[in-house]
Amino acid sequence: MHELYPILSWTLTAIVLLAVLMIFAASVRNGITPMPTSRPVRRMVMREIGRLPEGCEIVEAGAGFGTLALNLARRFPLCRVTGVENSLVPLLVSRLLGRFNRLPVSRLVFRRGDLFEYPYEQADLIVCYLHPAAMRRLGPILRERAKEGAKIVSVFFAFDGWEPDSAAVCGDLHRTKVYVYHVRKHPLDVRV
Ligand SMILES: C[S@@+](CC[C@H](N)C(=O)[O-])C[C@H]1O[C@@H](n2cnc3c(N)ncnc32)[C@H](O)[C@@H]1O
């Protein structure tokens, strides 16, 4: 039995190293790490979302390790949460998290995919925590694909050229902002 310990420990080390390398490669490709939102920011996100009607479709664009999506699924038990993530290791962790928390796929599901390719047309609420370049790219995509009036909650970063409904400041170390938007297909028409 003792002869097995070095083999086990080397195998475990190799797996951890491979996972770290995979996360690193995906982070370079995506321009952002899978860093989860902190607890105070998660609380602020929930507050900014407010109440949701039964049957709401929530999409988290870039779900990372799935902690925010899990909190959303717990907070809104009558809604369905879909986390979209293209980084394999965080995706696997998020799926395990869902399983451990006994959340059925009817309430929480994690899909492997590119958030810029996702259709969004069913989403009533879209939540994201990305980076400025991703926000510049995602803004026009959501205006085109998401339905009129869909709510968007963005952690830290704003959309270029969109007027937020609100921008709450969290009391955390970074004074993180949480922006709330609604999709307006023709924003200029609305303002006239
Ligand atoms: C800062 S993390 C946010 C994690 C999670 N949303 C949270 O708030 O706890 C951003 C996530 O977006 C993912 N991401 C970035 N670009 C992506 C893309 N094009 N398609 C899918 N996921 C992407 C990253 O892999 C990362 O996990």
The ligand as an SDF file (V2000), in Angstrom:
LIG
                    3D

 27 29  0  0  0  0  0  0  0  0999 V2000
  -14.5770   37.2510  -13.8290 C   0  0  0  0  0  0  0  0  0  0  0  0
  -15.2090   35.6750  -14.2690 S   0  0  0  0  0  0  0  0  0  0  0  0
  -16.8070   35.7860  -13.6010 C   0  0  0  0  0  0  0  0  0  0  0  0
  -17.2570   34.5090  -12.9950 C   0  0  0  0  0  0  0  0  0  0  0  0
  -18.6920   34.5290  -12.4700 C   0  0  0  0  0  0  0  0  0  0  0  0
  -19.5740   35.1370  -13.4310 N   0  0  0  0  0  0  0  0  0  0  0  0
  -18.8120   35.2470  -11.1640 C   0  0  0  0  0  0  0  0  0  0  0  0
  -19.2050   36.4340  -11.2200 O   0  0  0  0  0  0  0  0  0  0  0  0
  -18.5010   34.6860  -10.1130 O   0  0  0  0  0  0  0  0  0  0  0  0
  -15.4930   35.8010  -16.0180 C   0  0  0  0  0  0  0  0  0  0  0  0
  -15.7410   34.4690  -16.6840 C   0  0  0  0  0  0  0  0  0  0  0  0
  -16.1250   34.6910  -18.0480 O   0  0  0  0  0  0  0  0  0  0  0  0
  -15.5720   33.6350  -18.8230 C   0  0  0  0  0  0  0  0  0  0  0  0
  -15.5210   34.0520  -20.2260 N   0  0  0  0  0  0  0  0  0  0  0  0
  -14.8170   35.0770  -20.7540 C   0  0  0  0  0  0  0  0  0  0  0  0
  -14.9900   35.1370  -22.0900 N   0  0  0  0  0  0  0  0  0  0  0  0
  -15.8340   34.1340  -22.4120 C   0  0  0  0  0  0  0  0  0  0  0  0
  -16.4080   33.6830  -23.6290 C   0  0  0  0  0  0  0  0  0  0  0  0
  -16.1380   34.2850  -24.7860 N   0  0  0  0  0  0  0  0  0  0  0  0
  -17.2520   32.6450  -23.5950 N   0  0  0  0  0  0  0  0  0  0  0  0
  -17.5420   32.0050  -22.4110 C   0  0  0  0  0  0  0  0  0  0  0  0
  -17.0370   32.3910  -21.2300 N   0  0  0  0  0  0  0  0  0  0  0  0
  -16.1800   33.4380  -21.2110 C   0  0  0  0  0  0  0  0  0  0  0  0
  -14.2160   33.4250  -18.2220 C   0  0  0  0  0  0  0  0  0  0  0  0
  -13.6970   32.1520  -18.5420 O   0  0  0  0  0  0  0  0  0  0  0  0
  -14.5010   33.5900  -16.7360 C   0  0  0  0  0  0  0  0  0  0  0  0
  -14.7900   32.3710  -16.1410 O   0  0  0  0  0  0  0  0  0  0  0  0
  1  2  1  0
  2  3  1  0
  2 10  1  0
  3  4  1  0
  4  5  1  0
  5  6  1  0
  5  7  1  0
  7  8  2  0
  7  9  1  0
 10 11  1  0
 11 12  1  0
 11 26  1  0
 12 13  1  0
 13 14  1  0
 13 24  1  0
 14 15  1  0
 14 23  1  0
 15 16  2  0
 16 17  1  0
 17 18  1  0
 17 23  2  0
 18 19  1  0
 18 20  2  0
 20 21  1  0
 21 22  2  0
 22 23  1  0
 24 25  1  0
 24 26  1  0
 26 27  1  0
M  CHG  2   2   1   9  -1
M  END
$$$$
